[in-house]
Amino acid sequence: MTTQAELIAAVAKDAGVSQADAGRVLEAIVKNIHSSLTDGGDVRISNLGVFDTAARAAREGRNPATGATINIAASKAVRFRVSKPLKDAVNK
């Protein structure tokens, strides 16, 4: 597993910039992904994949502790669909 700090350090080294600059760039990327998804859009990153949202309908569920029926409200879920080049690289 790679932490955010490790990712920032690796990006800074690969790009030849300071860790502070790499951290600001990563924060800006995450902020813009959040903004696009909350506005109902999607984010497509070549050779990585697509972030988008999917609607979940309201439904009935069960409380596992009591077995009582509960109503689960409709919601949106964030999805990530991996690109073919990344999928192929992981499955080598």
C-alpha positions, 0 to 999 in steps of 0.5 A, spaced: 500 500 500 502 506 498 500 512 502 499 519 500 505 522 503 509 516 499 505 518 493 507 525 493 514 523 494 515 519 488 511 524 484 516 530 486 522 525 485 519 523 478 517 530 476 523 534 479 519 538 483 519 539 491 514 535 495 510 541 497 509 543 489 507 535 488 503 536 494 499 542 492 498 539 485 495 532 488 490 536 492 488 540 486 487 534 482 483 531 488 479 537 489 477 537 481 475 530 481 470 532 487 468 538 484 466 534 477 463 528 481 458 533 485 456 537 479 454 530 476 460 529 471 465 524 470 473 524 470 476 520 465 484 519 465 487 516 460 491 509 462 488 510 469 480 510 468 474 513 469 471 516 475 463 517 475 457 516 479 451 511 479 444 512 482 442 507 487 434 506 488 431 506 495 430 499 497 428 495 504 433 492 508 434 488 514 438 490 521 442 484 521 442 485 529 435 485 530 432 482 523 427 488 523 426 491 516 429 498 515 428 503 509 434 505 505 434 511 502 436 513 495 443 515 494 449 516 489 455 512 489 462 513 486 464 508 481 471 507 478 472 503 472 479 501 470 482 503 463 484 497 459 492 498 459 492 499 466 488 492 467 492 489 462 498 491 466 496 489 473 494 482 469 501 481 466 
